[in-house]
Structures are given as C-alpha cells and as structure tokens.
Amino acid sequence: MNDCELQDLDDDLCQAALPADGLSDLRANEAGAFWLAADPTTGRRRLWHWVNDRARPLTPPELDVTSRVNGYGGGAHAYLDGTVIFVADDTQRLYRQSLTEEEPRLWWSLPDTRYGGLTADPRRQRLLAVEEQGSARKATQRLVALSDNERTVLSEGADFHGAPALSANGKRLAWVEWAFPHMPWQRAHLVIADLDPDGHILHQHVWDGGGAVTQPCFSGDGNLVVISDHCGWWQPYLIEGDNAYPLGEHPADHVPTPWQLGECHHLWPDRHTGLLLRFHEGAAQTVQVDGLGHEHHRLLSDATRVIGLATAEGWLYAITQGPSHAARLARVSLSTGHQQTLHALPTPDDAPPPTYISAPLPGDEHVTAFVYLPGATDDVLPPLIMRVHGGPTAACYPVFDPLIRWWVRQGYAVVDLNPRGSGNFGRAFRERLAGQWGRLDVEDAIAMADELVARRLVDPGRLFLRGQSAGGFTVLNTLASTRRFCAGASLYGVTDAQRLASMTHRFESKYLDWLLGDDRVRQEASPINRLNDFSAPIIFFQGGLDAVVLPDQTLSMARALRQRQIKAEVVLFPDEGHGIRHPSNRQRLIARELAFFAAQGGKVS
C-alpha cells in the first residue's frame, strides 16, 4: 500500500506531488540503456536497465543512487564488463553489481570522499571519476582512475574538475577545469590528454576559448567536439590542436547551464552524423545534423526539454519532457526514424498547454515566461501563482508538470518565469544578473505581472509568488519592493546572503561575489535586512537537514517578521535537505501552500 492509500489523500494531490522530471543520468551501450528513476513512494533514485524490450530496476530500493560532488552530483553510475558501478546514499561509497545478480557489493570507499562523473575505461577495466575529499566547505578535487585494487590520480591542482570523456580507442582523454572565483558557466577551459597503454597521461594541453566550455565528447571516429560560449552562445566546436571550428548553424544555446556532472546533450556517432539540442524561445529542440553541423531534420518533435542523450547500436536514446508528457525514456532509430517509448512517468490527458509570453523592460530588454491558464469561468479573471526557478542560472521549460496541472485545476493561472540570469538564452542574458541579483529579477517579476494584468489574463487583486532556493530570494525581495502581490511562498529560499556566502558549500562559495558584489551590497540585498519593507503574508518551507540554506536562516526571518506583526508561517521538514523530495512531504507542502494562498484571497469559488 502506498502513501496515498495509507493517508487516504486526494488522488489529484498525490499526482501533484509526483516529480515530472523523475528520470535522469542516462547511459547506453551494447548491454542496453541505464538510467535513474525516482521511486514514487520514497523519492530515492534507483538504477534501471532496459534490454530485450524489458525495463527493470537493478538496485535495491533501500539504496539512493546519487552523487554529492559539488552538492549537485551527476554521473552517479557507469557500466563496466557486465556490471554496473554506482554511488549510493550519504556514504558516497561505490558499489558494483552484476546485471544478473540481485545484491550489490561494496567496491570502493574512502573516508569523507564523494564521487561523480563516472566514466568507464573498458580497455583497462577501470573507472574514471571526479573525486572530492573533505568537508563540503573545504573539499579538494581531482580526476582519478579506479580499479579493483588500485587508485591512480590523473589530474589534480585545479579547484574543480568535470565532464571526463574518453575516446573509443582509449588513447585520448578530455575534461573541463575551472577555478575560483568562477562557476563552470562563467569561465572554464578544456584539458586534452594523450594516454599510454596503461592509462597514464603522456602529455596534455589546454584549449581555452575565453569563455566557458562544457561537455567534451569524442565522436565515433575519434574527433573531439566541445560546447563553448566564447562567441556568446553555447555552440558545438570541433577541436583540432589549438583551433576550434564551429559546427552549429544557429545563434542559440545548445546545452543548458552545467550544474551537474555527467550531462550529455550532444553526440557524434560518426563523421557524418551529429545529434544535438538547440533552444528556441526557451524550449529545447533535438536535431540531427551532418558532420559539419548542417541541420538535416528534427527528432523527438513533441519534446521541449531534454534531460539526457545517449547512442548505441544505431539508436538515439533520450530522456525528455514535453507539454503533453512527463519524463520519458524513448529511443529513435537513426536509420529509419522509428520511435519507441521504453519507460515513462504517468501523464494525464488533460495537461494544460503552455503559452510563451514576453514582457518589455526598459532599454529594449525583455523577460519571458510560460503561462498556463484555467478554463474561463463567467468572465471572472483567475488568481495567479508566479513561479521563480532556482539557480538563479537554471531555467523553466514548457513541459507538463503535475503541480501546475493541479493548480490550474484549482482555478489558478500559473506563470513560469525566466528572469534575466536564466540559462538557455545566451551568455549575455545569463550574465546580465552580475552584481544585480535581487534587483533585476525583482523588476522582471513585476514586469511580467503587469503584462499579464494588462492582457486581462489574471486578476490584479490576486497575485501570488512562489520560488525555491534562489527563487525564494527573488520572492522575498519582490514582496519587500512592491505591494502588487498578495502573498508569497519561499521554499528553502535565501534570506541572508552574507551568511550564506560564509557557510554554503565550496562549489558556490564565491558565486555570491559575482551575483551581489561586496559585503555592503549583500547586506542591502538580503531580505533579513529589509524587514520594515514587508507587509504581505509569507509561508516558508524548509528542510531541517539543508546544508545550503540553513534552517536557522529561515526560522530567524520568520520570527523577525512576526515580531513586526507580519503573518509568517513556517513548515519544517526535519528529514529533508535542500529540496523537498519525499512524496508524503511534497503532498503536505502542496496542500499547505494552497490553503495559505486561499486564506490570503486566492480561494476560487
């Protein structure tokens, strides 16, 4: 019996709590396809395997397959010689499991050590990985090779390592490095190394285009292609020595912002074929190109977000989302175009359609969003819930989301905002937020609300805000800057930027310098220091184990607001971290949030 049956909860609420993006970390090879899927009853990620027209979970349900490198992980499993090797749970130990056995066995473990970006080196029967040691605040990183009884350090000294890629013949290795104070989407360079037969580095050189590089990928015939944004857009480039030859035809981003290790959004099976993304108005399109990057045709035409790509034996495998489907694993024959769904999260037939909308800003700029509207009800305009994504350099997509569907069924209009600083719109748009966080994103939220009101799509007297993590920071600063919104919900949102900078994990420890600048600006932009500017009610949702936004930040903010007679509720989830993952906790969050908005005037008759 699942949580919904045990608690006798409304079916729609249970559906709303399901993750729309619960599939991730795709790999494929001659042994089939491998991916992670969130268990709908526990939220833990299990490793799944598809082969011979059958999908099945491999790892036991009590293990959560996840990497914690950089706090966001990625690349948590790899296939090697009839087995899978994966990272599990808070221990971050590496386990090895045969495809024909039920129980995994411990394969590799070091104290206070995390692994991610796992990449198989089958010719040498070893695994390449990014290794992170020490506390999250003071960790060090290196690129290592692991075998049954040996650990070899391949590269160290850089602040951060990522995206290891090995050529098919095992002779060349490429990876990405970056250094403080940068994030990997601000400034990163490519390292290319030649390996001897034993896998040791003979010599290496650096390719630095002057921007940020990500996702190096060797083609089937050994060419190296990397994504770089040194010309303003994340586009593919063929790397030959110190030269880079562009392969993309369109001035558009071809990958999302690289928050995780192990991501794959472009592939080059042979010298004549490439498979890549391109973004248009915030939606991802999958295209097949020739060896020079000239487009042939689109694939997966109903998908608007691509979580991962892989190829094997003439098939393209893809985890995608679209306006009418939640996360889905499909494959497409590269010779015939035949498409087959292998594994899919449930999607109801009444998914609300997204509408792309743009709102003008001063100086010929604009902010965009995706709007979802309920059915008309006797000329009564609906209340609005505006969502602000985290990051702040992440992005929202025009895809089916069970939570949006639930809100729309309650009579709310929903808008997913991509404020300046969001990914998928080019380097200039992403970097527009430099030193302006808490100001430009606030302007964008207000401008989009004004645009929706001007178009008579929403009720101007019933506007609500909600955001998670960095989006929570935007919510709080917006409520402190305007009276347009009736209330807001902050999900583990940043309240004290100065304190966050001194306590957050190493990966983001210098990020606030870029977003906000010096101590004075951080203090001025922190919601905790703007208490006298608030008047609207706020509900806070917070994980008790959150190491990014510490619970004390949220509790202190709410307590200070209540002392000023501002309604401030706190819903604490003692067993959650930075994000509310367990289905029963998500159900509680959704129900409390809707009741809170209804009590502030959002109730729909």
N, C-alpha and C positions, 0 to 999 in steps of 0.2 A: 504494500500500500504506500502511495507516495504522499508527499507533504500536503498536497491539496486535499486528498481524501481524509487524511488524519485530522486536518483542521476544518474540514467542511467549508472551504473557502469558495468564493465565486469563481466559476471556470474562466471568465474573462480576466479576472485578476491574476489567476495562475498563468494564463497565456501571456499577460503583460509583463510578468516577471522573467519570462524566458529570454535568454540572450539572443539577439538577432544575429550576432557575429560569433557564435559559439564554435566555429571551426577555424583552425589555424595551423601554421607550421607544416606546410605541405612539402612532401618529398616523393619522388617516383623513380623507379629503376626497373630492371628486369624482373625483380621479385614482386612488383606491384606498386601500389600507391600507399603512402603512410601519412597520417595527419593527426592532429589533436582535436578532440571534441569535448566540450564541457558537459559533464554529467548533469542532466536537468534536475536531479534530486539533491545533489550535493555541491554542485559548482566546481568539483575537481575535474581536471583535464586528464583524459585517458588517451593513450595512443591507439589508433585504429589502423587496420590493414585491409586493403581491397585487392583481391586477386581471384581469378576464375569466377567472375560475376558474383562475388560474395564479399560483403563488408562485415568485419567483426572487430570487437575491441581486443587488444592484445594485453594491455597492462591491467593489473588487478585494481578494483575500484577504490581501494584504500590509499593508493599512491596518487599524488598530484604531480603530473609530469610538467615541470616548469623550470625555466632558468631564472635566476635572480641577478645575473650580471647587469650592472648599471641600474638596478632597480626595476628594469622593464623587460629584461631577458630576451628571449628569442633564440631559435636554433637549438631546441632542447632535445633533439633526437637525431640519430643517423643510422643507416643500415650498413652492416659490415659482415660479409661472409656468412649469410644465413641467419644472422642475428640482428637485433636492434639494440642500440645503446642509448640510454636516455637519462636525463637529470630528473630527480624526484624530490619533492617536498622541501621543507625548510632546511634539511640536512645538506641538500645540493650534492648528494652522492650520485655517482654514475653507476647505473645498473645495466646488466647485459641479459638479454632474454632471447632464446631461440624462437623462431616462428612456429615451431611445433611443440614447444613446452609451455606450460601454464604459469610457472613461477619464475620470476626474475632472480638473478643472483647479483650480489654486490660485486662491482667490477673495479671501481676506482674511488678513492676517498682520501682527502687531505683535510686536516682541521681548518675550519674557518675559510673555506675555499669554495668558490662558485664557478660553474662552467656554462658556456653558451656558445652559439655559433658553431655547433658540432658539424664537422665535415669529414667524411670518410676518405681514407687513403688506402684503397683496397690492394694496391700493388705491394704495399709494405705492411698490410694487416695492422693498421694503426688508425688512430683518430686524431684529427686536428681540432683545436678548440681555443677559444679565448678563456684564459684562466684569470680569475680575480681573487686576490687573497687579502685578508684583513677585514676590519670593520667597514661597514658601508660608507662611513665618513672618511676613512683614511686608507682605502684599499689601493693596491697596486695591481697592474695588469701586465700580461704577457701573452704571447702566442706560443702554444705548446703542442707537442705530439705525444699521444699516449698509446701504449700497447699493454699487453697483459702484465708485463713486469718492468716496464721502462717508461720514463718521462723525460722528454727532450725539450728544452727551451729553444724555440726557433727565433724568437724576437722579443726583446724587452727594452725598456728605457723610455718608450713613448708613454704619455699619460694614458692614452686609450688606444685599443686595437679593436678592429671589427671586420666583418664580412670576409673571412678567409675563403678563397676559391682556388681549386686545384685543377690543372689541365687534365684531360682524359689520359694522357700518357704518363702522368705523374712527374713530369720534368719541370713544370713551372708552377709557381705559387704566387698568388696576388692577395693583398689585403689592404685595408684602409687604416690610417693612423690620424689622430688629431691630438691637439694639445690645449691645455688651459691658456686663455680663458674661453676658448671656443666650444660650441656644441657641434656635433658632426654635420649639421646642415648649414653651419656658418663658414667653417674653414676646415678642410680635411684633404689629405693627399694620398696618393696611391703608391704602394710599395710592390715591386715586381722582383721576384727572386727565381734564380735557377737552382735546381736541386740535383745532388748527386744520386747515384743508385740507392744509397742508404737513406736518402731523405734529408741529408744535411744541406744547408744553404751554401752554395759555392760562391755566389756573388749576387748583389741586389742593387737596384737603382730606384729612384723616386721619380714619379711623374706628378707634377704639381701644376694644375691649370690656373691657379689663382683664385679658385672658388671652393666649392665643396664637392667631393667625389663620393660615390656610394655604389654599392652592388657591382663589384667587378665580376665578370662572367667570361669563361672560356668557351668558345664555340666548339662544335664537334671536330673541326679540323685545326684547333689549337690557337685561333685568333683570340685576342683579348679585347673585350668590349667593356667599357665602364660608363656609368652615368655621371655627368658633371654639369654644374650650373654656372661655369665661368663666363658664359655668354648670356646669362640672365634666365635661362630655363634649364631644368634638369633634362638633358637630352643624351642619347647614346653616342659614344665616340669609340672608334676603332683606334687602339693604341699600338703604335709601331715605333719602338725606341722612344725618342723624345717628341714624336709627332702624334697628333690626335686628329682623326678625320671624322667629321660629323656624319651620323647615319640617320638622323631624324629629319623629316621634311617640314614639320610644323613648329612654330614658336610656341611651345606648350611644355608644361611639366610632363615627364614620362614616368615618374615614380612619386609616391607620397613621401612625406617627411620621415627620415630614418630614425625612428625612436627605438627600434629593436634590432637585434642581431638576426641573422639567418633569413632576412627577407629576400624574395625573388619576384621581380616584376618585369624582367626581360630575359629572353633566352634566344640562343642562336644555334639551332641543331646542326646546321651545316653552312657551307659558304654561300648558299643560295637562299637561305631562309632565316628570318628573324621574327620573333614574337614579342610584342611589347605593348605597353599602355600609352595612351595619351589622354590628357584631361581637357575637357571642353565644358565650360560653364559649371565646373565643379564635379562633373561626372566622368568616371573612367571609361574609356573605350579600349577594347582589346583588338589589336590589328596584326595582321600578318604582312610582313614586308620582305623584299628581296635582300640580297647581301649588301646592297648599298643603302638600304633604309627606305627605298621607294615603296609606297603602300600598295598592296595587292587588294586586300579586302578585310572587312571586319569579321571578327569571330565573337561568339557569345553575345549576340546583339541585345539580349534582354538584361545584361549585367551592367551596372553603373558603379560598382565598386569591386576591385579585385584584391583579395587578401593575399593570394599567392599563386604562383605558376610553377609547373614542372613539366618535363617531357620525358618520354620513354617509349621506345619501340614504335615510333611513328604516331604517337598520341600526344596531344597537349592536355595536361590535367590542370584544372583551375578551381580554386575556391573563390566564389563570387557572392555578391548580393545584388539585388535589383529592386525596382519599385514593387514588383509582384512576387518576390521570393526572398526569404531569409537565407542565411548562409547555406551554400550548396556546393558539393563537390561534383564536378562534371568533367567529362573528357571529350575531346573533339579529334577526329581523325584528320591528320594533316594532308592526307591524300584525297579523301572523299568529302570531308566536311561533316560527316555524320557525327551527331552529338548525342551523348548518353549521360544521364544523371546517375551517379553512383551512391551518393549519400546526401540527404537534405534534411534540414530542420523544418518542422511543420510550418506551413503558411496558410492562413485562411483565405477564402475567396474575396473577401471584402477589404483588401488592403487599400487604404486611402492613397490616391495618386499625388505625387509631389508636383509643385509648380515652382519653377525657377523665377526669382524676383530680384530686381536690382533697385537700390535706393541711392539717390545722388548725395554726394558730400561736397563740402567746399573744395575749391581748387581742382575741379574736374575729376575728382576721385569718386569711388562708389563702393558700396558694401552690398554683398549678395546673400541670399538665403534660399531655403526651400520651404514652401508653405503647404500645409495640409489643412483642408477646410472640411468642416462637418456639413451635412445636408442643410438646406435652407429651412428655417422654422418661422413662418409668418412674418417675414421681414425683420425679425429680431437678430441683430448682429451678435455673433458669438464672442465669448471671452477668449483671450489669447494667453497661451503659455509660450514664452520665448525661451529657447534653449541655447546656452552658450557652451561650446565644447571646451575640453581641457587643452593643455599644452603649454602655452596658447598657440603653438605652431602645428597643432593637429588640424583636423578638418571634419566637417559633416558631409554626408553624401545623400543623394536622392534614392534611398533604399527603404524597403519595408522594415519597420521597427515595431515590435508588438506593443511597446509602450506608447508610441504615437497613435497607433490604432486604438488603443484603449482610451486615451484622452479624447480622440475625435469621437468615439462612440459615446463619451460622456457629454458631448456637445461643445468641446473646446476646439478652437483653431490652434494649430501648433506651427511655429516657425523655427527652423534650424538655422542658426546664424553662422556665417563665416566672416567674422570681423577681420579687419586688417591685421596681418600677422599670421593668418591661417596658411596652411600648405595648399599645394595644388594650383596656385595662381601665379607662379613665378617668383623669382628671387626678390624683386623689388617690392612686391606686395608683402612677402614674408618678412622682409627687413624693415618695412615701414614702421613696425612697432618698436624699433630700437629707441630706448630711453623714453618711450611714450606709453608703456603699459599702465592701465588704469585711467588713461585719458582718451586715447583714440578708440579703444574698444568700447568705452562708455559712449562716446559720440556715435559709434556705429549702431549700438543697441537702440539709442534714442532715435536715430535717423530711420532705422527700419520700422520701429513702432509708428513713427509719424507717417511713413509711406503707407503702411497697412491701414492706418486710420483714414488717410486721405483717399485711399481707394475704396473706402467703405467695406472693408473685408472683416473688420473686428470692431468690437465695442470699445470706444476710447475710455470708458469708465471702468473697464475690467481687464486690465493688462497685468500679467504676472510674468516673473522672471525666474529661471532656474538654471544653475550651472554647477559643474563638478570640477574640483581641483582649481586649475587656473580660471576656469569658467565661473567658479564661485567667487573668486576675487573680482571679476567683472561685475557679477550680480551685486555684490555688496557696494562696490564703488558707484555703480549706476544708481542704486537706491539712495546713496548719500548725495547724489548730484542732481536728482530730478524728482518731481512728485508725479510723473506720468504713470508710474507703476504702483499697483495697489499693495503688492506683497512680493516676497521673493523666497526662494529655497536655495540654500547653499549646501551642496554635497561635498563634504570634506574640502571646503574652499579655503584659500589662503586668506588669513586675516591680518597677519603681522609679517610683512615682507622682510623686515630687518632680522627678526628672529628666525624666519625660515632660512635665510641665507647663512646663518651661523650654525644651523642644526641639520639641514637636509643632507641627503646622501651626496657622495662625491661627484657623480655624473652631472648633477645640476647645481653644484655648489658655487659656480661662477656665473650661472645663467642670469641671475637677478642683476648682476652688474650691467649686463647688456640691456635687459628689459627696463631697468629703472635708473641705473646710474649710482650716484654716491649715497651715503647714509642719509643725508638730508632729504633727498628725493624719495628714498624708500620709506622713510618715516611719514612724509607728507602723503604718500600714495597708499599707505596701509589703512584699511578700514578701521582697525582698532584705534587709530588716532583721529578718526573723523566721527566720533560718537555723537557729537552735537548736531551733525548734519542729517541724522536718520529720523524718520518719522513712520515709515511703513513697517508692518509686521514682517518678521523673518522666521523661517524654520531652518534649523541646522541638522544635518545628518552627518554622523561622524563614526569612523571605526576606532575602537579602543586600542588597536594594535598599529595604527597608522604611524609609519616612520617618516613620512614626507611632510604631512600637515599634522603636527602632534595634537592629540585630543585637548591638551590644556589650552591651546590657542583658541579653539572653538568654544570651550567652556568659559574662558575668560571674556571673550567677546560677548557671548550671550548674557553673562552675568552683568557686564557693564551696561548693556542696552536695557536690561530690566531695571537697573538702578535709575535709569532715566525715563522710566515708565513706557518703554517701547516693548511691544509684545515680541518675545524671542523664545521660541521653543527649541529644545534640543532632543534629538532621538539618537541615542548612543547604541552602537552595536559592538559589544565587548570583544567578540571573536573575529572582527573584520579589520583589514588593514586599509590601504589607500585604494578604496573601491569596495562597493558592497556586492559580494559575489554569491553568497548562499541564497538559493531561491526563496526560502522562507523569510529571510531578512529583506530581500528585494520586495516581496509581497507586502511586508509590513511598511516598508518605506513608501511604496506607491500609494497604499491606502491612506497613510498619514498625510502624505503630501496633498493628495486630492481633497481630503477633509479640511486641511488647513486653507487651501485656496478657496474652497466653497464657503468657509466661515468668513473669509475676507471679501465676500461679494461675488465669488465666481460660480455660485451654485446655478445650475442650468435647470429650468423647470421642464 
